[in-house]
Amino acid sequence: MIYLDNAATSFPKPEEVGERMRYYVEQVGATVNRSSYAAAREAGLTALSLRERLCRLFSFPHPSHVILTSGATAGLNLLLKGLLRPGDHCIVSAMEHNAVMRPLVQLERQGVRFDRAPCGGDGRLVLDALPCLFRSNTRLVLMAHASNVCGVLQDARAVGELCAARGVPFALDAAQSAGHVPIHFEELKLSALVAPGHKGLLGPQGIGAALLSPDLAARLDPLWAGGTGSASDSEEVPDLLPDRFEPGTPNLPGIYGWERALAYLEERGVEALMAHEQALTARLLAGLPLGPGLRLAGPAGTENRVGVFSLDFLQMDNAEAAWRLEEEFGVLTRCGLHCAPSAHKVLGTFPQGSVRLSLGFASTEADVDWALTALEKILSGTD
C-alpha cells in the first residue's frame, strides 16, 4: 500500500501517538479542571503542555489563548460565527474549503456579506486585486494558507501587511500548511490561526486548535456554553480563557496523543520535514507523464507550494483512474471535488474534479517512483 492521501489525514502516525492515547485511557482516565487528585493534575499539565507546544510551533506568546477544539472546522466556525454580525463584511479567497464557505453562506442569509479575492489559474491569489475589496464594514480577512486541492501556498505575509495597514483582523486556515511549513503568528500579523491536529501536525482525529490574539478573543462570542470547572458559583459564561471557549469535557485521549505528536514534530523539526517534502515534490513533478492524457491543475513548479497535487485525466474518468491506482497498484489517492468547489472552478476542474495525491512525513522516494510508474501504465493503457 502506498498512502498518498495525507491532505485528508496523515498516515501512519508516529508510534508514540497511539501509545500515549492508550496510556491515558488505561492508566489516567481523569478529566481536567474538575478534581485535584494526582491523575487529574497530570491530565491538566498535559493539556497545558499541548498549548505550550503549539505556542512554540507557531511563535505565539499566549498559551491561555490557544483554544482546543474538535478540529479546524470547529475553530473556523467559532471564528466566523463568533465574530461576524449582520451588516458585517468578510474577505476570503476563491480557493477556500467548505469549512469556510458553508458557515459564510449560512451567515450570508443573516445579513453578513463577503467577497472572494480572485486567484489565477494556478490557484495563486491575485494580490493586486485585494486592496479594492476592503470596505468600511470589513471585519475579517480569512484565507487558506495552502490549498487542499492543488497545494498552492498563498503569500500570507503580504496579506497580513495589507490587513494590518487597515486595522482588519487577519485569520489563517492552516489546515494544509501547519507542520509542513514554518508559520510565525506575529510575523504574519495574524489575529487568528486555525489548525487541525490530524494532518501535518501528526496527531489523532477529533482535535484541533484556534490561536486567538487577545484583541480578537475579546470580540468573539462563544458558540457553545456549559460547565468549565471554573467560576462554578455563576451561571454566566466565564471571561477566563481558555475556559470561555472550552466548555464541557475535553477530548483527553486526543490531547495526550496530540501532545506527543507535537513532541515528535519538535524533535524532527518543521524545517527538516519541509525539506523532505520539497525533495519529494520535485521528484514527483519532474516525473509526471503530462500530455494529451493527463494535466496537472495548479502550480507546476516546486516553489510556494506544499506536497498536494491535483491530476485531471483527460481520456478517462478521474474516478476510474483513482480506482485503478488502488486496485492495480495499491496507490491510495482521493478523487472528487475535495470539499472545495470554488477552488476547482478556479483551476478548471469543475465539475469533474481531480485525482489528488498528497505527500506526508512518512512518504518516500520509492512511494513517489511507484506512483509515477502506476500513472505511466494507466495512461499507456488508454492510448
Disulfide bonds with the S-S distance in Angstrom:
none
